[in-house]
């Protein structure tokens, strides 16, 4: 049987080991800070990281949309189409096309700028999460926010790549009931300045969010990428 003094020593040693392990973990998990950049340097870095990825994803999504539309216009269907209807919660061909049509690249780029603080946010740096997409599935890759909302931990999705994040963003906009009006509008126009007014439910800022997107697109001339 251990003497009281030995028990105390063991307890103290255990506590010290826990503290040391915690310190080691904290050090190894530290996130590298970005070097100080001017506004111009930050935006140049953002463009280099985000715009090529948006171009790639948009091209793929538009090709898929055109292919599906051609099939449906011919009065045909396929296993892929039926699977997409389930994935996008579409009950008709029209709803599916509304879900699949990608909106202008300028909107995606502007939202990426806002939601990722021009590709400098912690969520972007550690999780490739450009658009602030939350996670509600504990079984998927995700990271916790540093601040809690009340007594709840906020989780955001973790992506393998920037392109994966953009694909999931377009998918979210294409299937969420919150953006039904936005999807209807983008079947009528590709004007980003009209469409952003339908994204008030993307942010807690409400209608001010659309105004902010408009300003960012105009000031940075992001709408020039819509012509590519």
C-alpha positions, 0 to 999 in steps of 0.5 A: 500500500502506498504511503500518503506522501507517495500518493501525493507525489504520484498525483503531482507527477500525473498533473505535471505530465498532463500540463506538459502534454497540453503545452506540447499539443498547444504548440504543435497545433498553433496555426502559422500566421500570415505575413503582413501584407498591404491591401494590394498584396492581400487582394493579389494573393486572394485572386491567385488562390480563388479565381482559378479555382472558381473558373474550374468549378464553374466550367464543370458545373456549366457543362453538367447543366448544359448536358442535363438540359439537353437530355431533358429538352429531348424528353429523356432522362437518365439514372444520373438525372434521377440521382441529382433530383434526390440530391438537390431535392427537386421534384420536377425537371424545372426545379432540377435545372434551377438547382444545377445552373451555376450563378455568375462567377463574380458573385462567388468571388465576391462572397469568397472575399467577404466570408474569408476576409480575402483568404486570410480567415482562420477557417480558410487557412485551416479548413479551406472553408471559403464561404463560412459553411457550417457543419452539423454532422459530427462524422464529417471533417470539420473544425471548431470556431474559437468563440462559442455562440452562447453555450454552443460550439460552432463547427464549420466544414473542412475541405480537402481543397479550395475547389471542393469548397466551391463545389459545396458552396454551389451545391448549398445554394442550389438545394437550400430552400433559403435560396429558392427565390435566388434560383428562380431569378438566375434562370431569368438573368445573369446580371450579378447586381440583380441576383445579389439582392436575392441573397439576403438570407445568406448572411445575418446582415440581411439586405445589407449583404447584397449591397456589400456584394455589389460594392465589392464586385464593382470596386474590384471589377469582378464582373469581368470574370463573368465574360470569360 
